[in-house]
């Protein structure tokens, strides 16, 4: 499975991660969460960017694996979540400097299905990810993209692939493998006209 490409229906998927259930109504996270979790290791300092103020199990899976987790979200209600060992809840805008996290301190940044909501501030988020990562650290991303370019989108936004590529260049983050844009058998949601791209970036 290439690091940078669209999820396919044949890719590995799961109903839970580290014992934490994944809502069966989430059409793509059964693929996204298990894929992303393979890049985490015990003892790492990581951030789950856009972790969600409602139930999202990815930060809990990272903590269960043995990571020190900054769970970051731009909604203040994230701070109302129950405190859990290994997780520090952070209310912050990921497109601006995050004061709660030391520059160059993160081994991994995970951002799962969030970039599509940032619009033209996506570049600012990637620049902040670069600032927070250690040299050699990884940025593990997934985002929604338009599935059929000849049809309109449904109710949710997407990231234009060319815009994402330009944002990566401006952020100074680098890819470890080339982008693969083959949509054959791509996982997609017909009503939303969305598929999901996954990508690994690194800070040199």
Secondary structure as UniProt FT lines:
FT   STRAND          5..6
FT   TURN            9..10
FT   STRAND          16..17
FT   TURN            18..19
FT   STRAND          20..21
FT   TURN            24..25
FT   HELIX           29..37
FT   TURN            38..39
FT   TURN            42..43
FT   STRAND          45..49
FT   HELIX           58..65
FT   STRAND          68..73
FT   HELIX           76..80
FT   TURN            85..86
FT   STRAND          87..91
FT   TURN            94..95
FT   TURN            99..100
FT   TURN            103..104
FT   STRAND          106..112
FT   HELIX           115..117
FT   HELIX           119..121
FT   HELIX           122..132
FT   STRAND          133..146
FT   TURN            149..150
FT   HELIX           161..171
FT   STRAND          174..175
FT   TURN            184..185
FT   STRAND          188..189
FT   TURN            190..193
FT   STRAND          194..202
//
